[in-house]
Amino acid sequence: FPLFWFSMPAILKGWMDRVLVQGFAYDLSKSYDGGLLQDKLSLFSFTTGGTKEKYASSGDVRYLLWPMQHGIMHFCGVKVLEPHICYAPENVSEEKRKEMLTAWTQRLKTLWKEEPIKCSPEWYFK
């Protein structure tokens, strides 16, 4: 998805609101590591309009991921993989875009071997 105003697009958030409902995705007495979806994995793959340097100038891009990865996915018990970020693909050369696609293709080949991140404040706010 495109990172849109420091979050996911409204249509994706609406989908999450309709699908990740109480009783299916979460139960207030069973959340985070004990959540109802603890046997699932999630991977956020997104593009940005700004460069990596632009995001780094105001802190780590991980700050933006806290509410989405921790507050939604991890709350439901989902194990979270390291995000895949393509910075400003519309503003780079054709060669760089091809490199981004190649990196994504390679990652998909080994995705099931990846270890989830430690979904804790320390990971997001180092």
C-alpha positions as CSV (number, residue, x, y, z in Angstrom):
1,F,0.0,0.0,0.0
2,P,1.1,3.6,-0.4
3,L,2.0,5.3,2.9
4,F,-0.7,8.0,2.9
5,W,-0.5,10.8,5.4
6,F,1.7,8.7,7.7
7,S,-0.7,5.8,7.7
8,M,-2.5,3.3,5.5
9,P,-5.1,4.5,2.9
10,A,-8.6,4.9,4.2
11,I,-9.9,2.0,2.1
12,L,-7.4,-0.4,3.7
13,K,-8.2,0.9,7.2
14,G,-11.9,0.4,6.4
15,W,-11.2,-3.2,5.4
16,M,-9.3,-3.8,8.7
17,D,-12.2,-2.2,10.6
18,R,-14.7,-4.6,8.9
19,V,-12.6,-7.8,9.0
20,L,-10.6,-7.6,12.2
21,V,-13.6,-7.6,14.5
22,Q,-14.1,-8.6,18.1
23,G,-14.6,-12.4,18.4
24,F,-12.8,-13.2,15.2
25,A,-9.5,-11.1,15.3
26,Y,-9.4,-10.1,18.9
27,D,-10.9,-10.6,22.3
28,L,-10.2,-8.0,25.0
29,S,-9.1,-10.7,27.4
30,K,-6.8,-12.3,24.8
31,S,-4.6,-9.8,23.1
32,Y,-1.0,-9.3,21.8
33,D,1.0,-12.6,22.2
34,G,-2.2,-14.3,23.4
35,G,-4.4,-12.9,20.7
36,L,-6.9,-14.8,18.6
37,L,-4.8,-14.6,15.4
38,Q,-1.5,-15.8,17.0
39,D,-0.9,-18.4,14.3
40,K,-0.8,-15.8,11.5
41,L,2.0,-13.6,10.0
42,S,1.8,-10.1,8.6
43,L,4.1,-8.2,6.4
44,F,3.6,-4.5,5.6
45,S,4.9,-3.8,2.1
46,F,4.5,-0.2,1.2
47,T,5.8,2.7,-0.9
48,T,6.4,6.3,0.1
49,G,6.3,9.6,-1.7
50,G,9.4,10.8,0.2
51,T,12.9,9.6,0.2
52,K,14.5,7.5,3.0
53,E,16.5,10.6,4.0
54,K,13.4,12.7,4.2
55,Y,11.8,10.3,6.6
56,A,15.0,10.0,8.6
57,S,15.1,13.7,9.1
58,S,12.1,13.6,11.4
59,G,12.9,10.3,13.1
60,D,12.8,6.7,12.2
61,V,10.0,5.5,9.8
62,R,9.3,2.8,12.5
63,Y,7.6,5.4,14.6
64,L,4.8,5.5,11.9
65,L,4.5,1.7,12.0
66,W,3.8,1.5,15.7
67,P,0.0,2.1,15.5
68,M,-0.4,-0.1,12.4
69,Q,1.9,-3.1,13.2
70,H,1.7,-3.0,17.0
71,G,-1.7,-1.4,17.6
72,I,-3.6,-3.4,15.0
73,M,-1.7,-6.5,13.9
74,H,0.1,-7.4,17.1
75,F,-2.9,-6.6,19.3
76,C,-4.8,-9.3,17.4
77,G,-1.9,-11.8,18.1
78,V,-0.4,-11.6,14.6
79,K,3.4,-12.1,14.4
80,V,4.9,-9.2,12.5
81,L,7.7,-9.4,9.9
82,E,10.1,-6.6,9.1
83,P,8.3,-4.2,6.8
84,H,9.3,-4.0,3.1
85,I,9.6,-0.3,2.2
86,C,10.2,1.2,-1.3
87,Y,11.0,4.8,-0.8
88,A,9.8,7.3,-3.5
89,P,9.6,4.9,-6.4
90,E,8.0,7.5,-8.7
91,N,11.1,9.8,-8.2
92,V,13.9,7.3,-8.9
93,S,15.3,6.0,-12.1
94,E,13.9,3.0,-14.0
95,E,16.9,1.1,-13.0
96,K,16.3,1.8,-9.3
97,R,12.6,0.8,-9.6
98,K,13.8,-2.5,-11.2
99,E,16.1,-3.0,-8.2
100,M,13.2,-2.5,-5.9
101,L,11.1,-5.1,-7.7
102,T,14.1,-7.5,-7.7
103,A,14.6,-7.1,-4.0
104,W,10.8,-7.7,-3.4
105,T,10.9,-10.8,-5.6
106,Q,13.9,-12.2,-3.7
107,R,12.3,-11.5,-0.4
108,L,9.1,-13.3,-1.3
109,K,11.2,-16.4,-2.1
110,T,12.5,-16.7,1.5
111,L,9.6,-15.0,3.4
112,W,8.5,-18.1,5.2
113,K,12.0,-18.5,6.7
114,E,12.0,-15.0,8.3
115,E,11.8,-14.5,12.0
116,P,9.1,-12.0,13.3
117,I,10.3,-8.8,14.8
118,K,10.1,-8.3,18.6
119,C,7.0,-6.2,18.5
120,S,7.9,-4.1,21.4
121,P,8.5,-0.3,22.0
122,E,12.2,-1.0,21.9
123,W,12.0,-2.2,18.3
124,Y,10.0,0.9,17.2
125,F,11.6,3.6,19.3
126,K,15.3,2.7,19.5
